[in-house]
Amino acid sequence: MIIILFVSVLCVMVVIHEFGHFIVAKMLGIPAEVFSVGFGPRLLGFKWGDTDFRLSAIPLGGYVRFKGENMEMLQGASEASPDEFLAHPGWKRLLVALAGPVFNIATALLIPAAAILIGYEDDILNSQQVVLGDVRAGSPAEKAGLLKGDRIISYQNKQNPTWQDLLDETFVRYDEAIPLTVERNDQRLDLSLTPRAEQIGNEKFGRADLEPPVDHLRIDQVISNTPADKAGLQVGDKIVALNSTAIYSSTQLMRTAQLGQEMSITVERNHQRLDLRATPAKNEQSGLYQVGLRFSAPQRTVLIKTTSLAQALRFGWDFNMRILRMSGVIFQQMFSGKRSVRDVLGGPVRIAKETSSAYESGGLAQVVRLTGLLSLNLGIFNLLPIPVLDGGMILLIIVEWLMGLVGLTLTMNMRERFQQVGLVLVMLLMGFVLINDVLPR
């Protein structure tokens, strides 16, 4: 199943990319001889018009071959045919080269846009501003001086961040001081938080132990003959304060109980507030003080949906910008030496592992989301000014245009050398990521 999903994800990205080249070339009157998914020997296919649509043996990419794109054929010809690729104006070739990456990036934009038009469930906290719940002892949050109830109004220079913003920035910035501003008791405090490094698989990511408040600590069960039962607590009661202090998590209640002292518990019941008193009892087996309460898990998921196409496209844009910002931080860390190149770059084996992980965690919906992320990466990667890639072709067209301004010509020999250098670079990169995928770490 995973192999099928992996090949499907690759094929979808390749087909979208190559279709971009193909359809724009078709619109501009540039004939395509071959549209191939995969490299190597042709396995099967069909001829439609002037184009041979084929599935090739190695499913690790694809290509569209245009008429007259073979430079050796052009060198041997006395006069290029007007429908050959290199005989077309530079602006046409530029649009064809751009089309593949643009189609990939557009796909990455449309997948989250379609998701919000259809509707999907998400944690409601992701879109809410940050108010802290319990702060764990010894955590990076405590070391930064954060307290429960703090409202974070700036984080890594982002104003009024949501929990999603907080998680994103913390995730990629381990062992790095993050400036933040909190609002506490009508005062603003400037602090600095340094997330600790946590190993996830072969990579390190940041963790600060920032916890949201539990805004409805509702009692699900009162165990009979316990301090809670004797105090008059009931199923359905919502605990809002402990010893006259607002409560944000069940952990907070458990820690206070370990003092073994009488507690004042304020609850909401039938739209009224009641102050009850309970003294925790020590469990002889565990040695812990207990009150005798169990809580219902908070329902935090909400349906995210819109009927506005403009809002959906804005959502898709914001989603991809968030991914690009995180990727930018990771690559910056790679160039600074904080992250290993091996940890950042991956090839087919890593994509297969990510596909498997996505399917196990979220089913086909998560695989579709991963396809969007990979499509974004493919589009941007192909825009790099490396010969053989689309960005290399774009660079070559720009150089050709600049040389034309001063009366010079980009010769076929120069084109060949440029492509040969690019081929070597791409082959070295492919070899590196393949070896990186299979070697143990």
TINUZA-726142 format. One record per residue (C-alpha): residue in three letters; x, y, z. Coordinates in nm, 3 decimals. Layout:
TINUZA-726142
+-----+---------+---------+---------+
|   r |    east |   north |      up |
+-----+---------+---------+---------+
| ALA |       X |       Y |       Z |
...
+-----+---------+---------+---------+
***
This chain:
TINUZA-726142
+-----+---------+---------+---------+
|   r |    east |   north |      up |
+-----+---------+---------+---------+
| MET |   0.000 |   0.000 |   0.000 |
| ILE |   0.276 |   0.244 |   0.097 |
| ILE |   0.468 |   0.173 |  -0.226 |
| ILE |   0.153 |   0.244 |  -0.427 |
| LEU |   0.096 |   0.570 |  -0.239 |
| PHE |   0.461 |   0.672 |  -0.278 |
| VAL |   0.461 |   0.611 |  -0.654 |
| SER |   0.123 |   0.785 |  -0.682 |
| VAL |   0.251 |   1.094 |  -0.498 |
| LEU |   0.558 |   1.114 |  -0.724 |
| CYS |   0.353 |   1.060 |  -1.038 |
| VAL |   0.101 |   1.329 |  -0.945 |
| MET |   0.376 |   1.585 |  -0.885 |
| VAL |   0.555 |   1.492 |  -1.208 |
| VAL |   0.239 |   1.493 |  -1.421 |
| ILE |   0.137 |   1.835 |  -1.288 |
| HIS |   0.485 |   1.976 |  -1.350 |
| GLU |   0.527 |   1.838 |  -1.699 |
| PHE |   0.168 |   1.919 |  -1.794 |
| GLY |   0.248 |   2.282 |  -1.717 |
| HIS |   0.534 |   2.276 |  -1.969 |
| PHE |   0.325 |   2.083 |  -2.221 |
| ILE |   0.004 |   2.287 |  -2.218 |
| VAL |   0.178 |   2.626 |  -2.231 |
| ALA |   0.399 |   2.508 |  -2.517 |
| LYS |   0.089 |   2.381 |  -2.696 |
| MET |  -0.080 |   2.719 |  -2.653 |
| LEU |   0.228 |   2.893 |  -2.794 |
| GLY |   0.252 |   2.663 |  -3.096 |
| ILE |   0.559 |   2.467 |  -2.983 |
| PRO |   0.520 |   2.096 |  -3.068 |
| ALA |   0.606 |   1.834 |  -2.805 |
| GLU |   0.744 |   1.503 |  -2.927 |
| VAL |   0.739 |   1.314 |  -2.593 |
| PHE |   0.553 |   1.349 |  -2.263 |
| SER |   0.710 |   1.098 |  -2.026 |
| VAL |   0.635 |   1.006 |  -1.666 |
| GLY |   0.960 |   0.846 |  -1.554 |
| PHE |   1.298 |   0.807 |  -1.720 |
| GLY |   1.463 |   0.531 |  -1.914 |
| PRO |   1.306 |   0.274 |  -2.148 |
| ARG |   0.944 |   0.321 |  -2.256 |
| LEU |   0.713 |   0.069 |  -2.088 |
| LEU |   0.381 |   0.166 |  -2.241 |
| GLY |   0.198 |   0.463 |  -2.383 |
| PHE |  -0.001 |   0.604 |  -2.671 |
| LYS |   0.038 |   0.858 |  -2.949 |
| TRP |  -0.195 |   1.156 |  -2.954 |
| GLY |  -0.135 |   1.411 |  -3.225 |
| ASP |   0.237 |   1.484 |  -3.249 |
| THR |   0.310 |   1.365 |  -2.894 |
| ASP |   0.406 |   1.024 |  -2.759 |
| PHE |   0.260 |   0.999 |  -2.406 |
| ARG |   0.456 |   0.732 |  -2.224 |
| LEU |   0.525 |   0.567 |  -1.891 |
| SER |   0.896 |   0.494 |  -1.854 |
| ALA |   1.081 |   0.243 |  -1.640 |
| ILE |   1.229 |   0.464 |  -1.365 |
| PRO |   0.950 |   0.652 |  -1.179 |
| LEU |   1.174 |   0.920 |  -1.028 |
| GLY |   1.078 |   1.215 |  -1.244 |
| GLY |   0.966 |   1.291 |  -1.595 |
| TYR |   1.019 |   1.517 |  -1.893 |
| VAL |   0.865 |   1.678 |  -2.200 |
| ARG |   1.082 |   1.671 |  -2.510 |
| PHE |   1.010 |   1.938 |  -2.766 |
| LYS |   1.080 |   1.925 |  -3.136 |
| GLY |   1.428 |   2.055 |  -3.212 |
| GLU |   1.535 |   2.056 |  -2.848 |
| ASN |   1.820 |   1.817 |  -2.934 |
| MET |   2.113 |   2.052 |  -2.994 |
| GLU |   2.312 |   1.798 |  -3.195 |
| MET |   2.031 |   1.788 |  -3.451 |
| LEU |   2.028 |   2.167 |  -3.472 |
| GLN |   2.404 |   2.179 |  -3.517 |
| GLY |   2.382 |   1.942 |  -3.811 |
| ALA |   2.096 |   2.126 |  -3.978 |
| SER |   2.163 |   2.403 |  -4.227 |
| GLU |   1.850 |   2.591 |  -4.121 |
| ALA |   1.627 |   2.537 |  -3.818 |
| SER |   1.261 |   2.464 |  -3.878 |
| PRO |   1.037 |   2.743 |  -3.743 |
| ASP |   0.848 |   2.501 |  -3.515 |
| GLU |   1.162 |   2.373 |  -3.339 |
| PHE |   1.198 |   2.472 |  -2.974 |
| LEU |   1.520 |   2.675 |  -2.998 |
| ALA |   1.391 |   2.854 |  -3.306 |
| HIS |   1.108 |   3.014 |  -3.107 |
| PRO |   1.146 |   3.360 |  -2.949 |
| GLY |   1.303 |   3.375 |  -2.605 |
| TRP |   0.983 |   3.500 |  -2.439 |
| LYS |   0.796 |   3.188 |  -2.552 |
| ARG |   1.067 |   2.956 |  -2.424 |
| LEU |   1.075 |   3.153 |  -2.098 |
| LEU |   0.701 |   3.100 |  -2.044 |
| VAL |   0.735 |   2.728 |  -2.117 |
| ALA |   1.022 |   2.696 |  -1.869 |
| LEU |   0.828 |   2.884 |  -1.600 |
| ALA |   0.508 |   2.686 |  -1.653 |
| GLY |   0.620 |   2.365 |  -1.480 |
| PRO |   0.724 |   2.525 |  -1.149 |
| VAL |   0.424 |   2.759 |  -1.159 |
| PHE |   0.185 |   2.464 |  -1.197 |
| ASN |   0.351 |   2.292 |  -0.898 |
| ILE |   0.328 |   2.604 |  -0.684 |
| ALA |  -0.033 |   2.659 |  -0.792 |
| THR |  -0.114 |   2.301 |  -0.687 |
| ALA |   0.038 |   2.365 |  -0.346 |
| LEU |  -0.185 |   2.672 |  -0.321 |
| LEU |  -0.502 |   2.499 |  -0.437 |
| ILE |  -0.483 |   2.190 |  -0.213 |
| PRO |  -0.532 |   2.380 |   0.117 |
| ALA |  -0.778 |   2.614 |  -0.057 |
| ALA |  -0.986 |   2.315 |  -0.166 |
| ALA |  -0.961 |   2.168 |   0.184 |
| ILE |  -1.115 |   2.475 |   0.346 |
| LEU |  -1.387 |   2.496 |   0.080 |
| ILE |  -1.480 |   2.133 |   0.146 |
| GLY |  -1.431 |   2.175 |   0.521 |
| TYR |  -1.191 |   2.002 |   0.756 |
| GLU |  -1.152 |   1.955 |   1.130 |
| ASP |  -0.873 |   2.135 |   1.310 |
| ASP |  -0.772 |   2.216 |   1.666 |
| ILE |  -0.951 |   2.538 |   1.756 |
| LEU |  -0.640 |   2.656 |   1.942 |
| ASN |  -0.442 |   2.681 |   1.618 |
| SER |  -0.629 |   2.998 |   1.523 |
| GLN |  -0.655 |   3.146 |   1.873 |
| GLN |  -0.422 |   3.396 |   2.036 |
| VAL |  -0.191 |   3.263 |   2.305 |
| VAL |  -0.286 |   3.259 |   2.672 |
| LEU |  -0.071 |   3.021 |   2.874 |
| GLY |  -0.203 |   2.747 |   3.095 |
| ASP |   0.014 |   2.555 |   3.337 |
| VAL |   0.390 |   2.621 |   3.321 |
| ARG |   0.593 |   2.309 |   3.394 |
| ALA |   0.868 |   2.324 |   3.654 |
| GLY |   1.213 |   2.324 |   3.493 |
| SER |   1.072 |   2.381 |   3.144 |
| PRO |   1.210 |   2.641 |   2.900 |
| ALA |   0.888 |   2.835 |   2.959 |
| GLU |   0.953 |   2.854 |   3.334 |
| LYS |   1.320 |   2.946 |   3.280 |
| ALA |   1.204 |   3.231 |   3.057 |
| GLY |   0.995 |   3.367 |   3.345 |
| LEU |   0.656 |   3.284 |   3.193 |
| LEU |   0.358 |   3.235 |   3.422 |
| LYS |   0.017 |   3.080 |   3.379 |
| GLY |  -0.230 |   3.332 |   3.248 |
| ASP |   0.034 |   3.524 |   3.051 |
| ARG |  -0.091 |   3.648 |   2.715 |
| ILE |   0.182 |   3.640 |   2.450 |
| ILE |   0.142 |   3.945 |   2.226 |
| SER |   0.469 |   3.915 |   2.033 |
| TYR |   0.681 |   3.610 |   1.947 |
| GLN |   0.987 |   3.616 |   1.722 |
| ASN |   0.873 |   3.964 |   1.610 |
| LYS |   0.529 |   3.837 |   1.505 |
| GLN |   0.253 |   4.043 |   1.661 |
| ASN |  -0.048 |   3.876 |   1.825 |
| PRO |   0.066 |   3.522 |   1.736 |
| THR |  -0.170 |   3.226 |   1.734 |
| TRP |  -0.084 |   2.890 |   1.888 |
| GLN |   0.003 |   2.768 |   1.537 |
| ASP |   0.252 |   3.055 |   1.495 |
| LEU |   0.403 |   2.969 |   1.833 |
| LEU |   0.442 |   2.601 |   1.747 |
| ASP |   0.597 |   2.677 |   1.407 |
| GLU |   0.862 |   2.915 |   1.539 |
| THR |   0.942 |   2.698 |   1.842 |
| PHE |   0.965 |   2.383 |   1.629 |
| VAL |   1.249 |   2.509 |   1.409 |
| ARG |   1.442 |   2.724 |   1.660 |
| TYR |   1.592 |   2.488 |   1.917 |
| ASP |   1.873 |   2.624 |   2.140 |
| GLU |   1.800 |   2.969 |   2.000 |
| ALA |   1.679 |   3.265 |   2.204 |
| ILE |   1.335 |   3.380 |   2.088 |
| PRO |   1.230 |   3.733 |   2.190 |
| LEU |   0.874 |   3.759 |   2.315 |
| THR |   0.646 |   4.009 |   2.484 |
| VAL |   0.377 |   3.909 |   2.731 |
| GLU |   0.087 |   4.092 |   2.885 |
| ARG |   0.053 |   4.025 |   3.258 |
| ASN |  -0.169 |   4.216 |   3.501 |
| ASP |  -0.206 |   4.505 |   3.253 |
| GLN |   0.172 |   4.527 |   3.215 |
| ARG |   0.394 |   4.437 |   2.920 |
| LEU |   0.712 |   4.241 |   2.981 |
| ASP |   0.989 |   4.167 |   2.731 |
| LEU |   1.131 |   3.818 |   2.783 |
| SER |   1.350 |   3.566 |   2.601 |
| LEU |   1.265 |   3.198 |   2.556 |
| THR |   1.514 |   2.931 |   2.445 |
| PRO |   1.342 |   2.608 |   2.329 |
| ARG |   1.527 |   2.292 |   2.422 |
| ALA |   1.634 |   2.046 |   2.151 |
| GLU |   1.427 |   1.731 |   2.117 |
| GLN |   1.525 |   1.442 |   1.892 |
| ILE |   1.246 |   1.338 |   1.653 |
| GLY |   1.366 |   1.056 |   1.431 |
| ASN |   1.701 |   1.166 |   1.291 |
| GLU |   1.636 |   1.537 |   1.336 |
| LYS |   1.629 |   1.788 |   1.618 |
| PHE |   1.344 |   2.027 |   1.678 |
| GLY |   1.255 |   2.279 |   1.945 |
| ARG |   1.026 |   2.231 |   2.241 |
| ALA |   0.933 |   2.491 |   2.502 |
| ASP |   0.656 |   2.307 |   2.694 |
| LEU |   0.410 |   2.590 |   2.634 |
| GLU |   0.066 |   2.466 |   2.732 |
| PRO |  -0.273 |   2.617 |   2.651 |
| PRO |  -0.530 |   2.674 |   2.923 |
| VAL |  -0.807 |   2.422 |   2.973 |
| ASP |  -1.103 |   2.657 |   2.957 |
| HIS |  -1.353 |   2.393 |   3.063 |
| LEU |  -1.208 |   2.166 |   3.331 |
| ARG |  -1.532 |   1.975 |   3.357 |
| ILE |  -1.576 |   1.686 |   3.601 |
| ASP |  -1.653 |   1.358 |   3.428 |
| GLN |  -1.653 |   1.133 |   3.736 |
| VAL |  -1.657 |   1.176 |   4.114 |
| ILE |  -1.523 |   0.864 |   4.285 |
| SER |  -1.735 |   0.767 |   4.585 |
| ASN |  -1.604 |   0.810 |   4.940 |
| THR |  -1.323 |   1.041 |   4.829 |
| PRO |  -1.251 |   1.400 |   4.938 |
| ALA |  -1.425 |   1.528 |   4.624 |
| ASP |  -1.737 |   1.324 |   4.697 |
| LYS |  -1.744 |   1.439 |   5.059 |
| ALA |  -1.695 |   1.801 |   4.952 |
| GLY |  -2.008 |   1.786 |   4.738 |
| LEU |  -1.848 |   1.803 |   4.393 |
| GLN |  -2.071 |   1.664 |   4.117 |
| VAL |  -2.038 |   1.530 |   3.763 |
| GLY |  -2.070 |   1.820 |   3.519 |
| ASP |  -1.925 |   2.080 |   3.755 |
| LYS |  -1.677 |   2.312 |   3.587 |
| ILE |  -1.379 |   2.399 |   3.809 |
| VAL |  -1.285 |   2.762 |   3.750 |
| ALA |  -1.061 |   2.845 |   4.049 |
| LEU |  -0.842 |   2.678 |   4.307 |
| ASN |  -0.763 |   2.859 |   4.632 |
| SER |  -0.911 |   3.174 |   4.473 |
| THR |  -0.669 |   3.148 |   4.176 |
| ALA |  -0.787 |   3.078 |   3.821 |
| ILE |  -0.717 |   2.720 |   3.718 |
| TYR |  -0.592 |   2.634 |   3.371 |
| SER |  -0.524 |   2.260 |   3.379 |
| SER |  -0.585 |   1.937 |   3.567 |
| THR |  -0.208 |   1.924 |   3.624 |
| GLN |  -0.240 |   2.240 |   3.829 |
| LEU |  -0.502 |   2.073 |   4.050 |
| MET |  -0.290 |   1.761 |   4.091 |
| ARG |   0.017 |   1.960 |   4.194 |
| THR |  -0.175 |   2.165 |   4.448 |
| ALA |  -0.323 |   1.846 |   4.591 |
| GLN |   0.028 |   1.712 |   4.662 |
| LEU |   0.061 |   1.971 |   4.938 |
| GLY |  -0.190 |   1.762 |   5.132 |
| GLN |  -0.367 |   2.073 |   5.258 |
| GLU |  -0.731 |   2.175 |   5.245 |
| MET |  -0.820 |   2.338 |   4.914 |
| SER |  -1.088 |   2.585 |   4.820 |
| ILE |  -1.244 |   2.469 |   4.492 |
| THR |  -1.467 |   2.711 |   4.300 |
| VAL |  -1.704 |   2.548 |   4.053 |
| GLU |  -1.971 |   2.659 |   3.808 |
| ARG |  -2.297 |   2.464 |   3.838 |
| ASN |  -2.624 |   2.563 |   3.672 |
| HIS |  -2.482 |   2.909 |   3.592 |
| GLN |  -2.394 |   2.967 |   3.958 |
| ARG |  -2.058 |   2.969 |   4.134 |
| LEU |  -2.005 |   2.758 |   4.444 |
| ASP |  -1.708 |   2.752 |   4.679 |
| LEU |  -1.640 |   2.403 |   4.813 |
| ARG |  -1.361 |   2.274 |   5.034 |
| ALA |  -1.174 |   1.944 |   5.009 |
| THR |  -0.867 |   1.800 |   5.179 |
| PRO |  -0.669 |   1.556 |   4.957 |
| ALA |  -0.624 |   1.201 |   5.089 |
| LYS |  -0.296 |   1.013 |   5.051 |
| ASN |  -0.304 |   0.695 |   4.845 |
| GLU |  -0.092 |   0.446 |   5.037 |
| GLN |   0.002 |   0.248 |   4.726 |
| SER |   0.121 |   0.536 |   4.509 |
| GLY |   0.213 |   0.777 |   4.786 |
| LEU |   0.029 |   1.056 |   4.603 |
| TYR |  -0.242 |   1.280 |   4.741 |
| GLN |  -0.569 |   1.244 |   4.552 |
| VAL |  -0.899 |   1.428 |   4.543 |
| GLY |  -1.103 |   1.164 |   4.360 |
| LEU |  -1.191 |   1.341 |   4.034 |
| ARG |  -1.172 |   1.248 |   3.669 |
| PHE |  -1.216 |   1.498 |   3.391 |
| SER |  -1.365 |   1.478 |   3.045 |
| ALA |  -1.125 |   1.541 |   2.761 |
| PRO |  -1.185 |   1.889 |   2.621 |
| GLN |  -1.346 |   1.900 |   2.276 |
| ARG |  -1.107 |   2.129 |   2.091 |
| THR |  -1.169 |   2.037 |   1.729 |
| VAL |  -1.380 |   2.261 |   1.512 |
| LEU |  -1.493 |   2.246 |   1.148 |
| ILE |  -1.295 |   2.495 |   0.939 |
| LYS |  -1.490 |   2.589 |   0.628 |
| THR |  -1.561 |   2.882 |   0.399 |
| THR |  -1.776 |   2.939 |   0.091 |
| SER |  -1.565 |   3.233 |  -0.027 |
| LEU |  -1.317 |   3.150 |  -0.303 |
| ALA |  -1.113 |   3.459 |  -0.215 |
| GLN |  -1.085 |   3.351 |   0.150 |
| ALA |  -0.993 |   2.998 |   0.043 |
| LEU |  -0.713 |   3.125 |  -0.183 |
| ARG |  -0.591 |   3.354 |   0.095 |
| PHE |  -0.586 |   3.055 |   0.329 |
| GLY |  -0.385 |   2.855 |   0.073 |
| TRP |  -0.143 |   3.145 |   0.033 |
| ASP |  -0.095 |   3.190 |   0.409 |
| PHE |  -0.047 |   2.815 |   0.457 |
| ASN |   0.230 |   2.800 |   0.197 |
| MET |   0.397 |   3.118 |   0.323 |
| ARG |   0.411 |   2.958 |   0.668 |
| ILE |   0.580 |   2.649 |   0.522 |
| LEU |   0.826 |   2.864 |   0.327 |
| ARG |   0.920 |   3.063 |   0.637 |
| MET |   0.990 |   2.746 |   0.833 |
| SER |   1.187 |   2.599 |   0.542 |
| GLY |   1.388 |   2.920 |   0.515 |
| VAL |   1.486 |   2.900 |   0.882 |
| ILE |   1.590 |   2.535 |   0.844 |
| PHE |   1.805 |   2.606 |   0.536 |
| GLN |   1.962 |   2.905 |   0.709 |
| GLN |   2.053 |   2.676 |   0.998 |
| MET |   2.199 |   2.426 |   0.751 |
| PHE |   2.427 |   2.689 |   0.596 |
| SER |   2.530 |   2.814 |   0.941 |
| GLY |   2.624 |   2.461 |   1.047 |
| LYS |   2.355 |   2.425 |   1.313 |
| ARG |   2.182 |   2.153 |   1.113 |
| SER |   2.353 |   1.881 |   0.913 |
| VAL |   2.305 |   1.874 |   0.536 |
| ARG |   2.211 |   1.508 |   0.579 |
| ASP |   1.924 |   1.607 |   0.807 |
| VAL |   1.783 |   1.864 |   0.565 |
| LEU |   1.816 |   1.704 |   0.221 |
| GLY |   1.633 |   1.385 |   0.131 |
| GLY |   1.549 |   1.179 |  -0.174 |
| PRO |   1.303 |   0.908 |  -0.279 |
| VAL |   1.353 |   0.688 |   0.027 |
| ARG |   1.283 |   0.979 |   0.260 |
| ILE |   0.976 |   1.078 |   0.060 |
| ALA |   0.853 |   0.719 |   0.087 |
| LYS |   0.901 |   0.731 |   0.465 |
| GLU |   0.720 |   1.065 |   0.489 |
| THR |   0.435 |   0.925 |   0.278 |
| SER |   0.408 |   0.624 |   0.509 |
| SER |   0.411 |   0.846 |   0.817 |
| ALA |   0.148 |   1.078 |   0.668 |
| TYR |  -0.082 |   0.787 |   0.585 |
| GLU |  -0.048 |   0.633 |   0.931 |
| SER |  -0.115 |   0.962 |   1.110 |
| GLY |  -0.394 |   1.105 |   0.897 |
| GLY |  -0.492 |   0.868 |   0.618 |
| LEU |  -0.535 |   0.980 |   0.258 |
| ALA |  -0.617 |   1.338 |   0.362 |
| GLN |  -0.272 |   1.373 |   0.516 |
| VAL |  -0.111 |   1.217 |   0.206 |
| VAL |  -0.286 |   1.478 |  -0.011 |
| ARG |  -0.153 |   1.750 |   0.219 |
| LEU |   0.198 |   1.603 |   0.189 |
| THR |   0.160 |   1.603 |  -0.190 |
| GLY |   0.091 |   1.976 |  -0.175 |
| LEU |   0.402 |   2.039 |   0.036 |
| LEU |   0.620 |   1.829 |  -0.193 |
| SER |   0.473 |   2.002 |  -0.497 |
| LEU |   0.570 |   2.338 |  -0.348 |
| ASN |   0.925 |   2.213 |  -0.286 |
| LEU |   0.949 |   2.070 |  -0.639 |
| GLY |   0.834 |   2.397 |  -0.792 |
| ILE |   1.084 |   2.606 |  -0.597 |
| PHE |   1.368 |   2.357 |  -0.648 |
| ASN |   1.318 |   2.365 |  -1.025 |
| LEU |   1.350 |   2.743 |  -1.025 |
| LEU |   1.708 |   2.722 |  -0.897 |
| PRO |   1.948 |   2.856 |  -1.166 |
| ILE |   2.114 |   2.519 |  -1.218 |
| PRO |   2.162 |   2.394 |  -1.574 |
| VAL |   1.926 |   2.108 |  -1.671 |
| LEU |   1.663 |   2.241 |  -1.427 |
| ASP |   1.396 |   2.489 |  -1.540 |
| GLY |   1.578 |   2.766 |  -1.355 |
| GLY |   1.888 |   2.688 |  -1.561 |
| MET |   1.689 |   2.723 |  -1.883 |
| ILE |   1.547 |   3.054 |  -1.759 |
| LEU |   1.900 |   3.175 |  -1.679 |
| LEU |   2.019 |   3.068 |  -2.023 |
| ILE |   1.736 |   3.258 |  -2.194 |
| ILE |   1.819 |   3.571 |  -1.992 |
| VAL |   2.191 |   3.539 |  -2.080 |
| GLU |   2.095 |   3.491 |  -2.446 |
| TRP |   1.884 |   3.808 |  -2.433 |
| LEU |   2.158 |   4.012 |  -2.263 |
| MET |   2.418 |   3.894 |  -2.515 |
| GLY |   2.181 |   3.992 |  -2.795 |
| LEU |   2.167 |   4.347 |  -2.661 |
| VAL |   2.541 |   4.386 |  -2.726 |
| GLY |   2.538 |   4.203 |  -3.057 |
| LEU |   2.668 |   3.867 |  -2.933 |
| THR |   2.526 |   3.520 |  -2.995 |
| LEU |   2.494 |   3.229 |  -2.755 |
| THR |   2.649 |   2.948 |  -2.957 |
| MET |   2.540 |   2.585 |  -2.955 |
| ASN |   2.876 |   2.491 |  -2.810 |
| MET |   2.820 |   2.728 |  -2.516 |
| ARG |   2.472 |   2.580 |  -2.462 |
| GLU |   2.617 |   2.230 |  -2.460 |
| ARG |   2.885 |   2.315 |  -2.205 |
| PHE |   2.627 |   2.484 |  -1.984 |
| GLN |   2.401 |   2.178 |  -1.994 |
| GLN |   2.691 |   1.939 |  -1.933 |
| VAL |   2.793 |   2.127 |  -1.617 |
| GLY |   2.433 |   2.121 |  -1.499 |
| LEU |   2.398 |   1.750 |  -1.567 |
| VAL |   2.707 |   1.675 |  -1.358 |
| LEU |   2.578 |   1.893 |  -1.071 |
| VAL |   2.233 |   1.733 |  -1.074 |
| MET |   2.377 |   1.380 |  -1.093 |
| LEU |   2.605 |   1.456 |  -0.796 |
| LEU |   2.311 |   1.594 |  -0.600 |
| MET |   2.094 |   1.293 |  -0.683 |
| GLY |   2.375 |   1.059 |  -0.584 |
| PHE |   2.419 |   1.241 |  -0.254 |
| VAL |   2.050 |   1.231 |  -0.156 |
| LEU |   2.020 |   0.863 |  -0.252 |
| ILE |   2.325 |   0.769 |  -0.044 |
| ASN |   2.200 |   0.996 |   0.234 |
| ASP |   1.866 |   0.814 |   0.231 |
| VAL |   2.007 |   0.465 |   0.269 |
| LEU |   2.313 |   0.512 |   0.492 |
| PRO |   2.250 |   0.468 |   0.866 |
| ARG |   2.287 |   0.776 |   1.087 |
+-----+---------+---------+---------+
***
